[in-house]
Amino acid sequence: MMNDGNDWIVDIDLEKFFDTVNHDKLMTTIGRTIKDGDVISIIRKYLVSGIMIDDEYEDSIVGTPQGGNLSPLLANIMLNELDKEMEKRGLKVNMTKSKVDRPSGLKYLGFGFYYDTRAHQFKAKPHAQSVAKFKNRMRKLTCRSWGVSNSYKVEKLNQLIRGWINYFKIGSMKTLCKELDSNIRYRLRMCIWKHWKTPQNRAENLIKLGMNKEDAYSIAYTGARIAHVCSGALNYVITNKRLASFGLVSMLDYYTERCVTC
């Protein structure tokens, strides 16, 4: 729609929409298309199945169950007649979540949008807030004080990476993936360095990884300069390839395999 020349976005949030869907109105709308009585009956039963509040059952006489797989579809059936409904019923708009903006200012389902001057069209990318949430989660998984094994940290990182890429793969983010890969590897190297604990153990591990003895002992006894070590000398022995052999998934590689816009 943006690339068809629509360069203004009206972003409207309908206040408590799922909670206020009228069952009879919805079923009437569905009945215009679906003529199978069994299907109509199942949908009606889904709508009136009730909800649990503080371990007590309550009838659901209005609204669609939030979190249910069918609810977004039912909501879209109602919203298909949005323009007419707004004129007829005056739906209440949540002004704090609604705005009129250019595509570049829109956040939609975690995505942001930008204009690609070379392709002469709008493209999607993960919104800055989505990236911030990913970074926050990644930092927690690579916290040096988290008392789990590094292999477990890699396992949880891989789950985070795969899930995030699978969701945002329709967006353009090669450069972002490179940056995040670099940050993840840096923080994981710090976890490994701390896991080695003592200078003697660090020196021995550096030697095992191929560093000459003199450099290994010099680096191992640098005291608290962990950030300097992990962004410099440690890169030459705990390489990206070595981290990959340890099981760490590369965001860029996984994105390149999965994305539909590369």
N, C-alpha and C positions, 0 to 999 in steps of 0.2 A: 504493500500500500504506500509506503514511503517513496519507493522508487517509481510509483505511478504518478508522482507529483504532489502527493498530499504532504505538505511540509509543516503542518500544525497538528499537534496531538492533543486531544481532549481526554484527559485521564480522570475518570470518575469512579469513586468508591461509593457503592450503595450501602448505607448504614444497616448493619445486621441483616443483610440480604438473605443468607441461607436460613436464618432463624425466622424469617417472616414470609416465606413462600406460602401462598395460599394453595392448599391441596386441591380444592375443587377447580380453581382456575387452571392449575397445572394439568390436572387430569383431562379437563376439557380441551386444552391445547394439544395434549398428546393424542387424544381420541380423534382429532381431525386427520391424523396420519395413520395411527395404528388401529386396526380393526379387530385384532385378535383379542378376544375376551380374556384368555388365560394370561397374556402378557400384561394387559391392563390391571388384572387382579393382583399379579405379583408386584407390580409397581405400587399399587395402593397399599398392599400389606407392608411393603418396605417403608413407606412414608409413615404409617401409623404403628410401626413396631415398638415405639416407645424408647425412652432413654433412662439411663441410671444416673441419679444425682445423689451423692453421699450414700451410696449403697442402697438407695431406694428407687423403685421403679416409678416412672411418671409417664402418663400418656403423651404422645406427640400429636397434637391436633393441628399444628401449623409448623411449617419449616421442613427442611430436608436435613437428614443426619449428617453433621459435619464430620469429615474424615472418611465417609463411605465412598466406595468406588463409583457408585451410580450418581452421587450428588452433583458433581461438576457437570455431568451430561444433562441432568434435569434442570440445573440452573441455567445452562446455555439455551435450553428449549424455551425457558421463560424469557431470557434476555434477548432472544431472537426478535422479540417484539418490543424491544426497549424503547424505541422512539415513540411508538403509539402509547405505550404504558406511561411514559413520563408525562405526555400531554394529558392523558385521561385520568391518571391516578395521582400525579404529582409525587413520585417516589422521592424520599428524603435523601439528599446527597450529603455525604460526610465531607465537609469542607476542608478538614485538616488533612485529608488524604487525596483530595481532588485538585487538579490544576490544569491549566492550558499552557503548553510548552512546545518548543521545537523538539524534533526527534532526538537531538543530542542530549536533551535534558531529561529524557524518559528512562525510568527504571521499570522493566516489565518482566516478571517471573525470574528475577535475578539477572536479567540481561540489560546492557546498555547498548547504545547505537551510535555509530559515527559515519561520516561521509568519506568514502575512499575516493580521493581525487584522481587516482590512476584508473580505477574501474568505473568512475563516474556514477556511483550508486551507494546507497546506504548499506551498511553491514552490521551484523550483531557482534557483540563481544561480552564477556563477563563484566557486570557492573562493578565499579570500584568498591561498593559495599560488599559484594559477593567475594571479591578478591581479599578484602580485609578479613572477612569471616574465615576464609580458607587459611590465611596466614596465621590467624589467632589459633585455629585448631592445630595447624602444623607445629606451631611453637610449643603447644602443650604436649604434643606427641614426641617432641625432641627436647624436652626439658631435661637438663643434666641431673636434676635432683629426683627425677621420677625413678623409683626403685624397681625397675624391671629390666630384663635383658635387652641388649641392643637388637637382637634378632626379633624380639616381640615388637619393639618400636618400628622396625622395618616392616613387619607384617601389618601393623596398624596404619603406617604411612601409605603402604600400597593400597590398602582398602580405601583410604581417603582420596588418593590420587586417581584411582580407577573410577570411583563413584563420581568425583568432580568432573573428570574429563568426559565420562559418558553422558553427563547432563549437559555440559557446555560445549560439546564437540561441534555443534552447528555454528559456533562463533569463531571469529578470527583471533587467535592468541598464540601464535608461534613465539613471538618475542617474549610474551608474558611467561610461557612455559619454560623458556631458557632461563629467565630471571629466577623463577621459583625453583627450578632444578638446582641452580647454583646455591640458593639459600638453603635448601633442604640438605644438600651434600655438606655444606659448611657446618650446619648445626649438628649433623650426624657425626662428622669428624670430631666435633667437640665432645659429643657423648662417648665416642670411642676413647679419646684422649683421657677423659676423666675416669673411664672404666679401667684403664691401665693403672691408675692410682699413683703408684710411687715412681720417682725418677728412675730407679734401677729397672723396674718392670717396663717403663716406657722406652728406655734405651734398648733393652733386650728385644722388645717388639719391633722397634724401628730397624734394628739390625736384621731381624728375621725377614722383614719386608724389603730388604735390599739396600738399606742405607749403610754407608761406611761407619765404622765404629766411632771415629773421632767426631763426626757430625752428629751421630746419634746421641752421644753423651752430652755434647754441647747443647743440643736442643732439649733433651730430657731434663736438664737442670736449669731451665729458664725461669723457674718459679711460677708465678701466677699469670704469665703472659700467654694464656691459653688462646685468646682470640688471634694474636699475632701468629702463633704456631699453626693454628688450624686454617688460617687464610694464606699461609705461605708454605713452609717446608713440608708440612704434613700432606699437602696436595701431591707431592712427588712420589710418595709411597702408598698413601691411601688414595689411589687414583679413581677417576669416575668408573673405569673398567672394573677395578677391584670392588667398588661398592655395588656395581651391577652383578658381579659374581656372588656377592653376599646376599643378593636377592632384591635390591632396591630397584623399583620401577622408575624409568626415566619419564617424566611428564611429557617432554617433547616427543620422544619416540612413540609413546602410547597415544598421544594426540594425533601424530602423523598417521598412525595406523587406523585410528577410529574416526577422524574428522571427515566431514562431507564437503568441506569447502577448500581443502588444500589444493 
